[in-house]
């Protein structure tokens, strides 16, 4: 019997196909999804919406999930190939719970399901995923649930044009100067969405790896790894482009490269977009996770907004977005969340904001973002450890009594002084501790980084 503890994660389902899960299990997940909604008093009377990425296993898994949901009498709208934020668009615009079949940036043999309630509200362990797992385990042992007397219908629908049109209503791109833009889609869903979203703009699009191919023949669709943006950096420099954009496999995250081929920190993008959203919504609240740069809350305050710091992870960000009525939220991992997009994350909308900001003034991107990139940072450094709690305790003991330093444990351990801060937090899925350091200069970053890593690894 499949071990669901290995594939039902904190925020989604994720595992190797067919070793850890297959279409039979996807069918049960579909039935468990609609049962969980009904048990919560959210009977999806209007049906559910399902989409999938370009992985070879995605169409079959997606259709099996749809069959499981329809077997219990729920109507299913299948939107086919889409990005994750296109699925969130459909969930919001159609008012339907949704399921997206993707393993994001994971290698080709993986697949997964990201699920949401109507209006793109997230489903995680504490908001339905644990019950979906429990029901599925019961049915694996006892047999599938009794089908409804009248099964639901399954209907196809194309939402790409409507998705692109909605995004274009949220950013004014009418007056931008002509731009040369290189986009690396990594053979992922950006190759599907980018041409439609950018159509008609004064943009010369240089398309890298737009062919949809879930075997990822050129590089992993994970732009967070510097090795995977080398081709983009080279093309930007070689062609004299104004900007480079890289999307991950399901195109919900967007990474930016400036005209010199240098990566732009996601914190700088968060600050830039925050300033633009606060101009549209004066006095608004902006959510940022505790790994983002000091520059983010500074820019938010400078633009009349209120910054709110939260834990890492989309379920926490989305919950805080809803609780505060926040206009925008950003993470160090290049997830960007918008109130005008049902509090969901969309890298494409963030990219449009960057293009509008760049095209609305004459300076190159490196000069434009310099005002938002104020500090030196280490980037995220992973250390494999056997005793996460013990190593965290050792680091805490070393810094707890430091004069002028504060310690908090919102998410792992954060130590802050007037000149630097670091966060050390455990991975939810691997025996790793993740370290991020920021300071006013690179020498201080190196000093604190080396001190902490000695305690972690020593």
Buried (B, 14 or more C-beta within 10 A) or exposed (E): EBEBEEBBBEBBBBBBBBEBBBBBBBBBBBBBBBBBBBEEEBEBEBBBBBBBBBBEBBBBBBBBBBBBBBBBBBBBBBBBBBBBBBBBBBBBBBEBBBBBBBBBBBBBBBBBBBBBBBBBBBBBBEBBBEBBBBBBBEBBEEEBBEEEEEBBEBEEEEBBEBBBEBBBEBBEBEEBEEBBBBBBBBBBBBBBBBBBBBEEBEBEBBBBBBEBBBEBEBBBBBBBEEEBBEBBBBBBBEEEBBBBBBBBBBBBBBBBBBBEBBBBBBBBBBBBBBBBBBEEBEEBBBBBBBBBBBBBBBBBEBBEBBBBBBBBBBBBBBBBBBEBEBBBBBBBBBBBBBBBBBBBBBBBBBBBBBBBBBBBEEEBBEEBBEBBBBBBBBBBBEBEBEEBEEBBEEBBEBBEEEEEBEBEEBBBBBBBBEEBBBBBBBBEEEEBBBBBBBBBEEEBBBBBBEBBBEBBEE
